C-alpha cells in the first residue's frame, strides 16, 4: 500500500525544522539525515521503496525549509546530533533507527556511538566517520576557521538568473549529481530573490570546522555502536578508496555501483540501495 508523503514542521526548544514523513504511521521509526548542502529530498527516491518503515526525513538545520542557527552559533556535528535527539523527544521516540547519507551518516554514527541504547538500527550511505586530523594541527586549523568566520561578512551567496542555471550549478558542485537529483534537491533548496534564485542554505555551512577529531577519537564512536549496522559504499563515491578504514569497521557493508548520491541519482541506484536496506531492516 502506498502512503502519501507528509510535510511537517517540528518546533524544537531551540530551532524549527522541516521534515518529510514517509511510510505507515505504525512502521519502525527511522530518522533520515541527508548530506552537506542537500535536504530532505535526498530521500525522495529511496524512502518510498523501503518497506514497513516510518521515515522522518529531516531538512537539517541550515538546509532546505528548516531554520538557520542564531547569530554566533555554528553547525558542528554534535549540534546536529542534539537536533535529532530533540526531534526524537518531540515525537515520543525513546528508541529509533537512523538512516544517514554522507554528513548525515556521520551525524548518525555520532548519535549511535554516544547513546547506543537509543538506536535500534544504523543504516549508512557512503559516509562513516567525520574528517580527521593530527592533534598537532589543531591550533593552525582553529586559526584558519576563525579567520574564515571573520571573512564571511563579505561573502554573498551566488544568484542565478534562472532555475535552470541554478540546477546546472548543483549538478557540477563539489560532488556531482545527475540532473534529476539536482532538480529534486532544488525543489526544497532554492528560493526566489531579486535577480533570480539562490540556495536557502545558511552561508555558515561552508565554513571550515574549527576542530577535527583524531582518527582514534573518531573510531571510538564506531566501537561504541551496539545496534545492527549496515554501510553502503558507492563504488565511485567517497569511501571506496579508503580501504584501510573500511577494513577496520565492525559493520556489515555492501559495495554498490554508482556515485556518492547513488540513492538519488537514478531509480536503478535507489532500487539497489532499497533492496540492501529492506533486507537489513527485516533481519530479526
C-alpha positions as CSV (number, residue, x, y, z in Angstrom):
1,X,0.0,0.0,0.0
2,X,1.3,3.4,-0.9
3,X,1.3,6.2,1.7
4,X,1.5,9.8,0.6
5,X,4.4,12.0,1.7
6,X,3.6,14.3,4.5
7,X,5.2,17.6,5.1
8,X,5.6,18.6,8.7
9,X,7.3,21.3,10.8
10,X,8.9,20.4,14.2
11,X,9.2,23.3,16.7
12,X,12.0,22.3,18.9
13,X,13.1,24.3,22.0
14,X,16.0,25.9,20.1
15,X,15.1,25.8,16.3
16,X,12.3,24.9,13.9
17,X,13.0,22.0,11.5
18,X,11.0,20.9,8.4
19,X,10.6,17.2,7.5
20,X,9.0,14.7,5.1
21,X,7.3,11.7,6.6
22,X,7.1,8.5,4.6
23,X,5.5,5.2,5.2
24,X,2.9,3.8,7.6
25,X,2.4,5.5,11.0
26,X,2.9,2.2,12.8
27,X,6.1,1.4,10.9
28,X,9.6,1.2,12.5
29,X,10.6,4.8,13.3
30,X,13.6,5.8,11.2
31,X,15.1,9.3,11.3
32,X,16.8,10.1,8.0
33,X,19.6,12.6,7.7
34,X,20.9,14.0,4.4
35,X,24.3,15.1,3.3
36,X,26.0,18.5,3.3
37,X,24.1,21.2,1.4
38,X,21.4,18.7,0.5
39,X,17.9,18.5,2.0
40,X,15.1,16.0,2.8
41,X,14.5,15.4,-0.9
42,X,17.8,13.4,-0.8
43,X,15.5,10.5,0.2
44,X,12.7,11.2,-2.3
45,X,13.6,8.2,-4.5
46,X,14.7,5.8,-1.7
47,X,12.2,6.3,1.1
48,X,9.1,5.1,-0.9
49,X,10.9,1.9,-1.7
50,X,11.6,1.0,1.9
51,X,9.0,-1.3,3.5
52,X,7.2,-1.0,6.8
53,X,9.3,2.0,8.0
54,X,8.1,5.3,9.3
55,X,10.7,7.6,7.9
56,X,11.2,11.1,9.3
57,X,13.5,12.7,6.6
58,X,14.7,16.0,8.1
59,X,15.8,19.2,6.5
60,X,18.8,19.5,8.8
61,X,19.4,22.9,10.4
62,X,20.5,25.5,7.9
63,X,19.2,23.4,5.0
64,X,16.0,23.3,2.9
65,X,13.0,24.7,4.7
66,X,14.5,24.4,8.2
67,X,15.6,27.3,10.4
68,X,19.1,28.7,10.5
69,X,21.0,28.7,13.7
70,X,21.1,32.1,15.5
71,X,23.9,34.6,15.0
72,X,27.1,33.5,16.7
73,X,26.2,29.8,16.6
74,X,27.7,27.2,14.3
75,X,27.0,23.9,12.6
76,X,29.2,21.4,14.5
77,X,28.3,17.7,14.0
78,X,27.3,17.3,17.7
79,X,24.8,20.1,17.2
80,X,23.1,18.1,14.5
81,X,23.1,15.1,16.9
82,X,21.4,17.3,19.5
83,X,18.8,18.3,17.0
84,X,18.0,14.7,16.2
85,X,17.6,13.8,19.9
86,X,15.2,16.8,20.3
87,X,13.2,15.5,17.3
88,X,13.0,12.1,19.0
89,X,11.8,13.7,22.2
90,X,9.1,15.6,20.4
91,X,7.9,12.5,18.6
92,X,8.0,10.4,21.8
93,X,10.6,8.1,20.4
94,X,12.7,6.6,23.2
95,X,14.4,4.3,20.6
96,X,14.7,4.8,16.9
97,X,16.7,3.8,13.8
98,X,18.9,6.1,11.8
99,X,19.4,6.3,8.1
100,X,22.2,8.7,7.0
101,X,23.9,9.8,3.8
102,X,27.4,11.4,3.8
103,X,27.3,14.1,6.5
104,X,24.1,12.7,7.8
105,X,25.8,9.3,8.1
106,X,28.5,10.9,10.2
107,X,25.9,12.5,12.5
108,X,24.1,9.2,12.7
109,X,27.3,7.4,13.8
110,X,27.9,10.1,16.5
111,X,24.5,9.5,17.9
112,X,24.7,5.8,17.8
113,X,28.1,5.8,19.4
114,X,27.3,8.4,22.0
115,X,24.0,7.0,23.1
116,X,23.9,3.4,21.9
117,X,20.9,2.5,24.0
118,X,18.7,4.9,21.9
119,X,19.4,3.5,18.4
120,X,17.9,0.2,17.1
121,X,19.5,0.2,13.6
122,X,22.2,2.2,11.9
123,X,21.9,2.4,8.0
124,X,24.6,4.4,6.4
125,X,25.2,5.5,2.8
126,X,28.7,6.5,1.7
127,X,29.6,8.1,5.0
128,X,31.0,6.9,8.3
129,X,33.4,9.0,10.5
130,X,34.0,12.7,10.5
131,X,37.0,14.1,8.7
132,X,40.0,13.7,11.0
133,X,43.3,15.4,11.5
134,X,46.5,15.0,13.5
135,X,46.5,16.5,17.0
136,X,49.4,18.8,16.2
137,X,47.4,20.6,13.6
138,X,44.7,21.8,16.0
139,X,45.9,25.3,16.5
140,X,46.5,26.0,12.9
141,X,43.1,24.7,12.0
142,X,41.4,26.8,14.6
143,X,43.2,29.9,13.3
144,X,42.0,29.2,9.7
145,X,38.5,28.6,10.9
146,X,38.3,31.8,13.0
147,X,39.7,33.9,10.1
148,X,37.1,32.3,7.8
149,X,34.3,33.4,10.2
150,X,35.6,37.0,10.0
151,X,35.8,36.9,6.3
152,X,32.2,35.6,6.0
153,X,30.9,39.1,6.5
154,X,31.9,39.9,2.9
155,X,30.7,36.7,1.4
156,X,27.5,36.6,-0.6
157,X,25.7,33.6,-2.0
158,X,25.5,33.4,-5.8
159,X,22.3,34.5,-7.5
160,X,21.3,32.5,-10.6
161,X,19.2,34.3,-13.3
162,X,17.1,31.2,-13.9
163,X,16.2,27.9,-12.2
164,X,17.9,26.0,-14.9
165,X,21.2,27.7,-14.2
166,X,21.0,27.0,-10.5
167,X,20.2,23.4,-11.2
168,X,23.2,23.1,-13.6
169,X,25.4,24.6,-11.0
170,X,24.3,22.0,-8.5
171,X,25.0,19.3,-11.0
172,X,28.6,20.4,-11.2
173,X,29.0,21.0,-7.4
174,X,31.8,19.7,-5.2
175,X,30.1,16.3,-5.5
176,X,28.4,16.0,-9.0
177,X,24.9,14.7,-9.2
178,X,22.5,13.8,-12.0
179,X,20.2,16.4,-13.4
180,X,17.2,14.6,-11.9
181,X,18.9,14.6,-8.5
182,X,19.7,18.3,-8.8
183,X,16.1,19.1,-9.7
184,X,14.8,17.2,-6.6
185,X,17.3,19.0,-4.3
186,X,16.3,22.3,-6.0
187,X,12.7,21.8,-5.1
188,X,13.4,22.3,-1.5
189,X,16.7,24.1,-1.8
190,X,16.1,27.1,-4.0
191,X,14.3,30.4,-3.2
192,X,13.5,33.4,-5.4
193,X,15.5,36.6,-4.7
194,X,15.9,39.9,-6.6
195,X,17.7,39.0,-9.8
196,X,16.8,35.3,-9.9
197,X,17.3,32.4,-7.4
198,X,19.7,31.4,-4.7
199,X,20.0,28.5,-2.3
200,X,18.3,28.5,1.0
201,X,21.3,27.0,2.8
202,X,23.0,29.1,5.5
203,X,26.3,30.6,4.3
204,X,27.9,29.4,7.5
205,X,27.7,25.8,6.3
206,X,30.6,26.5,4.0
207,X,32.9,27.5,6.9
208,X,35.7,25.1,7.8
209,X,35.4,23.2,11.0
210,X,37.4,24.7,13.8
211,X,38.0,21.3,15.4
212,X,38.7,17.9,14.0
213,X,38.9,14.7,15.9
214,X,41.9,12.5,15.7
215,X,41.4,9.1,13.9
216,X,41.5,7.4,17.3
217,X,38.8,9.7,18.7
218,X,36.6,9.2,15.7
219,X,36.9,5.4,15.8
220,X,35.8,5.5,19.5
221,X,32.3,6.2,18.2
222,X,32.4,3.2,15.9
223,X,33.5,0.9,18.7
224,X,30.6,2.0,20.9
225,X,27.8,1.2,18.4
226,X,25.8,-1.7,19.8
227,X,22.9,-2.0,17.3
228,X,23.0,-3.7,13.9
229,X,24.8,-1.5,11.4
230,X,24.9,-1.6,7.6
231,X,27.2,0.6,5.4
232,X,26.5,1.0,1.7
233,X,29.7,2.0,-0.1
234,X,29.3,3.7,-3.5
235,X,31.8,2.2,-5.9
236,X,32.5,5.6,-7.4
237,X,31.9,7.5,-4.2
238,X,33.9,9.0,-1.4
239,X,34.6,5.9,0.8
240,X,35.6,3.2,-1.7
241,X,39.2,4.4,-1.9
242,X,39.6,4.3,1.9
243,X,40.0,0.5,2.1
244,X,42.2,0.6,5.2
245,X,39.4,2.5,7.1
246,X,36.7,0.2,5.7
247,X,38.6,-2.9,6.9
248,X,38.7,-1.5,10.4
249,X,34.9,-1.2,10.6
250,X,33.0,-3.9,12.5
251,X,29.8,-3.1,10.5
252,X,28.3,-5.2,7.7
253,X,28.9,-3.4,4.4
254,X,27.9,-3.7,0.8
255,X,29.5,-2.0,-2.2
256,X,27.1,-0.9,-4.9
257,X,27.7,0.6,-8.4
258,X,27.2,4.4,-8.6
259,X,28.5,7.7,-7.3
260,X,28.2,9.4,-3.9
261,X,24.5,10.1,-4.4
262,X,23.7,6.6,-5.8
263,X,20.4,6.5,-3.8
264,X,19.2,9.7,-5.5
265,X,20.8,10.0,-9.0
266,X,18.5,7.5,-10.7
267,X,15.8,4.8,-10.0
268,X,18.2,2.0,-10.6
269,X,20.6,3.1,-7.8
270,X,17.7,3.8,-5.5
271,X,16.4,0.2,-6.2
272,X,19.8,-1.3,-5.3
273,X,20.1,0.7,-2.0
274,X,16.4,-0.1,-1.1
275,X,17.0,-3.8,-1.7
276,X,20.0,-3.7,0.6
277,X,18.3,-1.9,3.4
278,X,15.0,-3.8,3.1
279,X,17.0,-6.9,3.8
280,X,18.9,-5.2,6.7
281,X,15.8,-3.9,8.4
282,X,13.9,-7.2,8.2
283,X,16.6,-9.4,9.6
284,X,15.5,-10.5,13.2
